Structure formats: C-alpha cells, structure tokens
Amino acid sequence: MNKEEYVKPIKVKKATYVDGFRVSIGFSDGKNKIVDFGPFLEKLQDSFLEKYKKPGMFKKFAVENGNLVWGEDWDLVFPVDQLYKGKIKLQ
C-alpha cells in the first residue's frame, strides 16, 4: 500500500450537549454533525442502561480514544461511522 491509498480513520474529536438527547459531534476531518440519540434511547430495553434516558445522566458523555462514550466502562458507545452519518441504527 502506498501513501495515497492510506486513509486515516475518522475519529470523534469533540462533543457538546445541544438539547434533549442531541449532541453536536466534531470529527477529525473538521466536519460536525448533530446526532439525536432520542429514538435509540426510546427503543432501549436494557434496564442497566435505563439511567441514560434521564437528561442528567445522558449529559455525562466523554470523548475517549476517538469515540463518544457514556460510563467509565463505556456502557454506551456507537460506531463512529454511524455518528458521522448523523444517524444511529436502531436494533
């Protein structure tokens, strides 16, 4: 593989709470997306993760190793390509 063929993977660089369950996400290529996690959380049926349906807990996200995560043990983490597209796939 030569240098022209290598494409750096897109990473999350920053994330800012917007409102409701929406987060503005800045990516390593300079693009930004606002992602609404509301529809995902509405369908969530895992009792352990119910706490993230509360706005106070939802707001406690962090950017770690190029990912947007919730919880010390990454209770919630989403594929960066879905975040980049601005749409979370629902199970």
Secondary structure, DSSP 4 states (H G I P E B T S, - for coil): --GGG--PPP-EEEEEEEETTEEEEEETTS-EEEEE-HHHHHH---GGGGGGGSHHHHT-EEEETTEEEETTTTSEE--HHHHHHT-PPP-
